[in-house]
C-alpha cells in the first residue's frame, strides 16, 4: 500500500462502487489516489505522524461530480458578459437597459456582449431584433447570445461589419431571419450566428483565455464538479487549455471534445487520431483530448432542432418548420465515418427525432465499413426519442448523454414548441434505463447553470418552471441519477479506470455534502419551510485529496 498523506475518517462515504458501496474512512496517497478505503477500524492504523487527518464527523462523501458535456470557455467568458437570464430578465426593455448600463460603465468596449436571453421567457415571447439593440448603440457592435447557444441577435453596426444585408444568402445549416420585406431582423440562427463573428469580437489573447478558464474552474469547484467534458473545443485553443493547466488556473480535470468539422478542414485527408492532438507536458489525468464532436441539428427553444413533424407554433412564413439540419445527410455521414476510421469516439449533438435517426444511421454505416469493438459513440442530448430509436441505441451500443436540468429550466418552452404529447417523449431517462441504454448526465452549462444537485433533483421530479410534470413515468431514483452524474460519465468518456468511483487505485476526487443525499426519496424530504433538498449543498470539493473549495472550515 502506498503511504497515505490524507486520511478521511468518520465519514458517510458512498463509493458508487457496486462491489463495496459504503465506507467510513478513506486514505489518499501522495499521487492523489485512493490507497485504502473501508471501515474506520480497518484504516485506524494509518492515522500516524505526517498524515493529515480530516474528521468529517459523519458528513456525506460522494465521488466528485463529472459533467461530461459543458462548455468551459463559453462559461468563463459568459461570467464576464452581461447576464440576460430569465428570471430576473423579463422583457426586451430589461435587455436594452442592462446592455446600455454596461456600455455606459465601459465606454471603450469594442463590442457589447450579453448572454443567456430566452425569448420564450420574455413578456412578448419573441426575440429582440436589431432595432432594439440599436437603442443600445449605433456606433458599437452589440451581440446577445441565446441561452441555447444556437441563436444570436446583433445590432445594425454588427450586421454591417459581419457583411450581412438583404442580399446575403443563408449559410448551410443556418438562417438569417428576415422580416416581411426581406430585410434581416438581426436574428441569426445556427451557423449564421457564429459565421464571421470575429469581425465584431476581438480574438482573445492567451491571457484572456486563461482568465476565462480560471473563472470557469472556480464556478465548477463550487458546485462539486471535479471532471468535465468540454464540448466542441476548437483545435487552435488546445494550447490555451494546456497553459491554464500548467499554471494551475484550471484544476478541474478536463476531457476535450474537439470540433471534428474544424479538424477535417485543417488536415484534409491525413486525419489524425486523438493521440496526435494530446497537449504536451500535461498529465493525461488533468487534460486530454477525448472525443470528436459533431452537430446534426439545433435546439428546441430556437425551433432549430430537426424534427419529423413541424413545430407546433411554426408560422406559414417559416422556411424551416421542421428545424435545421446543420449538415446535409451525406456530409454528416462522411464526417462521422472519417472520425470513426481515425479511431475516435464520436460525440454528435442530436435533439430532434429526425436528427437522432440520421446520427444512428451514420454510426451504423461507420461500423459497417470498419468494425470496431465498442467505440462508445455518443449522442449528445438525444431528447426526442420514441421506442424504436431507444431500441436502436441499445442495439448499436450508443451512449445517451442527457441534461435533466433542461426540464427544470426550459421545460415550458418545450411544451409550447412541440405540444404536450411530443414534449412528454423528451429525455425518457427511465425508459432508457429499462432498455439498458448506456446513459450519463451533464448540463451543457452555460445553457443552464449546471449544478449537478439541481440536475439530480430535476431527474427525480421532472417539473418544468411552471410546475408541470413532464411525464412522471420517466422519473429516476436518486441512486440512478447520482450514478449518472459520477460513475457513468467516466465510462462515457473512457476514463473509468481512474475516476467515477471511490476505490483503491482511482483518483481521490470527492465531494463533501451538507446532507445525506441517498437517505430518503425527494418526496419524503418535505419540511414546513420547503424541502431538505433546498438546503442540500456542496460543502467542500477535493481533487487528488486536496481541498480546492470549502464553504467553511471543516475542522
Secondary structure, DSSP 8 states (H G I E B T S, - for coil): ---EEEEEES-EEE---TTS-EESEEEEETTSBEEEEE-HHHHGGG--TT-EEEE-TT-EEEE-EEEEEE-HHHHHHHTTSEE--TTT--SHHHHHHHHHHHHHH-TT-SEEEEEEE-GGGSTT-S---HHHHHTT-SSSEEEEEETTSSEEEE-HHHHHHHT--TT----TTEEEEE-TTS-EEEEEEEHHHHTTGGGTS----HHHHHHHHHHHHHHHHHTTEEEEEEEEE-GGGHHHHHHHHHTTS--SEEEEEEEHHHHHHHHTTS---GGGG--TTS-TTTEEEEEEEEE----TTTT-S--SS--TT--TT-TTTT---SS-HHHHHHHHHHHHHTT-EEEEEE-SHHHHHHHHHHHHHHHHHS--S----EEEE--B--HHHHHHHHHTT-EEEE-THHHHHHHHHHHHHH-HHHHTTBT-HHHHHHTT--EEE---TTSS---HHHHHHHHHH-B-TT--BS-GGG---HHHHHHHHTHHHHHHTT-TTTSSS--TTSB--EEEESS-TTSS-GGG-EETTEEGGGT--EEEEEETTEEEEESS---
